[in-house]
């Protein structure tokens, strides 16, 4: 049994989607970052960086923070969604998501949605970078159904950030390969179930 400590953010949804896809038993625990639950001592004991998600393997006490590390551990634990022949290609695109597609889109959320009008410079900088990153992903997906060709943890890491395309002021119709990939994943039952962990918020956005 895996304890998942999470909230309704792209990083949190990466892991709940992976757990659903892998068919692993887990229990979700709400860490409401709007109420500063992430600073509670019990949570800090397993996630010293006070960020969600984090997991704990109940039987062994093993725990892990950072969504990318968690996805890799789950994939290696189960032997699923990390093809041996493309291991380093998977690492390459997972690092791209962790270093670029996630953080930069997070800044786009901040300045284009939550702090709109406070900084023209920031809106231009992160709005432009968001479009560039979607362009990179669109080119990668040309001729492929998924980022590695077959569905993997790389898609599970990347898709939740794309699911906030409206917050980023991104028109997915301008990136047809991304649009088709996005909808292909959005239609997966495990993704739909994992999206609603730890609670139901809004339906999955569709272009």
Beta strands, then each sheet from edge to edge (+ up, - down):
strand 1: 2-6
strand 2: 26-30
strand 3: 54-57
strand 4: 63-65
sheet 1: 2+ 1+ 3- 4+
end
